Amino acid sequence: MSTLEFRNVTKEYRIRGGWRGSRLTAVDDVSFTLEAGKTIALVGQSGSGKSTIAKLLMQLERPTRGQILLDGEPVHRHGSGLRDYRSAVQMVFQDPFASLNPFHTIGHHLARPLRLHGKVHTADEERAGVRRLLERVRLDPPDEVAEKRPHELSGGQRQRVAIARALAPQPRILVADEPVSMLDVSIRLGVLNLLAGLQREEDLGVLYITHDLATARHFSDEILVMYKGQIVERGPSDDVILNPQHEYTKLLAEAAPNPEKRISA
């Protein structure tokens, strides 16, 4: 069972044009553990530090202090160690159009990570691998979809392609950064159900980053609430939503839609 650990991680940025030595703390002494087969929702408003955590997990940023460990081993930022880590930990980005090159076909987007991570070695294996990925994210017929370019697909279909691309290296951990926030409301549930189904089928650990407490409760085992770079509350999803302790969590819970609450005339 794979385990991704964030251990006492702090990320500070130097403020340009400020006083000498001025720093902004984006993430402040954050710790959590994500295990395979589990989904953790990281919830907070814009500027709370959620996306910085995603960048740190994907090794796009380096922690100022603290460690990131995979299966108990610190992540090596160079050579085969980093390549192995990026095979094991993949990301689904917020904007499905910006994350796909408009000049390349869907088949190209999926074949490239299969080749880079050594999952296919021949043209026939590549075609079969692309077809298999498209089938896993319910894009049919796969051979026709593979020939299309991103602009020929809907937003929901593009995000399914982005999920398929993340699955290509056969990861053990998936970081989903606001994966449905730029999609129409009518298709968000389908994409979230797809992620939930893949998590169960593949025994993936999923970090679901969102500002939406309602979907966090529905799709996660545990919720971490971030405020000003810190985890201010954590616990099982129902406990955090139904019995919030921190004032910020209470505000989020009150703002979340509640279909069971009747509107008085």
Residue pairs with C-beta under 8 A, 6 or more apart in sequence:
1 35
1 36
1 37
2 35
2 36
2 70
2 71
2 88
2 172
2 173
2 205
3 33
3 34
3 35
3 36
3 69
3 70
3 71
3 72
3 205
4 33
4 34
4 57
4 68
4 69
4 70
4 89
4 173
4 205
4 207
5 31
5 32
5 33
5 34
5 67
5 68
5 69
5 70
5 72
6 30
6 31
6 32
6 33
6 53
6 56
6 57
6 66
6 68
7 31
7 66
7 67
7 68
7 69
8 29
8 30
8 31
8 65
8 66
8 67
9 27
9 29
9 30
9 31
9 53
9 56
9 63
9 65
9 66
9 67
9 68
10 25
10 27
10 28
10 29
10 30
10 63
10 64
10 65
10 66
11 25
11 26
11 27
11 49
11 52
11 56
11 61
11 63
11 64
12 23
12 24
12 25
12 26
12 64
13 23
13 24
13 26
14 22
14 23
14 24
15 22
15 23
15 24
25 229
26 49
26 52
26 229
27 49
27 52
27 53
27 56
27 229
28 49
28 228
28 229
28 230
29 66
29 230
30 49
30 53
30 66
30 226
30 229
30 230
30 231
31 66
31 231
32 40
32 224
32 231
32 234
34 40
34 173
34 205
34 206
34 207
35 205
36 172
36 173
36 203
36 204
36 205
37 199
37 200
37 203
37 204
37 205
38 205
38 206
38 221
38 222
39 196
39 199
39 205
39 206
39 207
39 208
39 219
39 220
39 221
39 222
40 205
40 206
40 207
40 208
40 220
40 221
40 222
40 223
40 224
41 208
41 209
41 210
41 215
41 216
41 217
41 219
41 220
41 222
41 223
41 224
41 237
42 50
42 53
42 207
42 208
42 209
42 210
42 224
42 226
43 50
43 210
43 211
43 212
43 213
43 216
43 223
43 224
43 225
43 226
43 252
44 50
44 211
44 225
44 226
44 227
45 211
45 227
46 211
48 226
48 227
48 228
48 229
49 226
49 228
49 229
49 230
50 177
50 209
50 211
50 226
51 177
51 209
52 61
52 229
53 209
53 226
54 91
54 175
54 177
54 207
54 209
55 61
56 62
56 63
56 68
57 68
57 89
57 91
57 175
57 207
58 86
58 89
58 91
58 175
59 75
59 77
59 82
59 85
59 86
62 77
67 74
68 74
68 75
69 75
70 85
70 88
70 89
70 173
75 81
75 82
75 85
76 82
76 85
86 169
87 117
87 169
87 170
87 171
88 169
88 171
88 172
88 173
89 171
89 172
89 173
89 174
89 175
90 166
90 167
90 169
90 171
90 173
90 174
90 175
91 166
91 174
91 175
91 176
91 177
92 159
92 162
92 163
92 166
92 174
92 175
92 176
92 177
92 179
92 195
93 99
93 162
93 177
93 179
94 177
94 178
94 179
94 181
94 182
95 182
96 150
96 155
96 158
96 159
96 161
96 162
96 182
96 183
97 150
97 151
97 155
97 158
99 162
100 109
100 150
100 158
100 161
100 162
101 109
101 150
102 149
102 150
102 151
103 149
104 149
105 146
105 147
105 148
105 149
106 134
106 145
106 146
106 147
106 148
106 149
106 150
106 153
106 161
107 127
107 130
107 146
107 147
109 150
109 161
109 165
110 129
110 130
110 133
110 134
110 146
110 161
110 164
110 165
110 168
111 120
111 126
111 129
111 130
113 119
113 165
113 168
113 169
114 120
114 126
114 129
114 130
114 133
114 168
115 126
116 169
117 168
117 169
117 170
119 129
119 168
119 169
119 170
120 126
120 128
120 129
129 168
130 142
130 146
131 142
131 143
131 146
133 164
133 165
133 167
133 168
134 140
134 142
134 145
134 146
134 161
134 164
135 142
136 164
136 167
136 198
137 160
137 161
137 163
137 164
137 167
137 194
137 198
138 160
138 194
139 145
139 157
139 160
139 161
139 164
145 153
145 157
145 161
150 158
150 161
153 161
154 187
155 182
155 183
155 184
155 187
156 183
156 184
156 187
156 190
156 191
159 179
159 180
159 183
159 191
160 191
160 194
163 179
163 191
163 194
163 195
163 198
166 174
167 198
167 202
171 204
172 204
172 205
173 204
173 205
173 206
173 207
174 195
174 198
174 199
174 204
174 205
174 206
174 207
175 206
175 207
175 209
176 195
176 206
176 207
176 208
176 209
177 209
178 209
178 210
178 211
179 191
179 192
179 195
179 208
180 188
180 191
180 192
180 215
181 210
181 211
181 212
183 191
188 215
192 215
192 218
192 219
195 206
195 208
195 219
196 219
198 204
199 206
208 215
208 216
208 219
208 220
210 216
212 256
213 223
213 241
213 252
213 253
213 255
213 256
214 256
214 257
216 223
216 237
216 241
217 223
217 237
217 238
217 240
217 241
217 256
220 237
221 236
221 237
222 234
222 235
222 236
222 237
223 233
223 234
223 235
223 236
223 237
223 240
223 241
224 231
224 233
224 234
225 231
225 232
225 233
225 234
225 240
225 246
225 248
225 249
225 252
226 232
227 246
227 248
232 246
232 248
232 249
233 240
233 244
233 245
233 246
233 248
233 249
234 240
240 249
241 253
241 256
244 250
244 252
244 253
